[in-house]
């Protein structure tokens, strides 16, 4: 997902193999990306592409999400490109990982499948409020809050 128009890309750590990736944009362009940072604990990876003036979705404040609010997930489930699913926020919780790290997450009933990981979770205003992360939830629809992503990026 394009995080910033200057070429910052955010995805899940578990979808990246090695230190390079290919990014396919909605307009059909393919860009080579370098992996700059990874967080296996948060399941996040920061990539960079040599491009500017990219189109990024507006970021929302995930702390303002409420149970019952509509959310929308965009991804490529089972290889079907640019699929959209909708649901409501079921809970905003946190889990403690084996390394004693606490990770906050958004659970919704927006249907996710393999291929949705790393895509955006949007609120009804079209703002990114999370990054979809199937690995945390197994068969649950789980997303990493946008504020968690922003905090991680600020700490780098």
Secondary structure, DSSP 4 states (H G I P E B T S, - for coil): -B-STTSEEEE-GGG--TTEEEEE-TTS-EEEEEEEEEETTTTEEEEEES--S---PPB--GGG--TT-EEEEEE-GGG-TTEEEEEEEEEEEEEE-TTS-EEEEEEE-S---TT-TT-EEEETTS-EEEEE-HHHHTTSEEEEEHHHHHHHHHH-
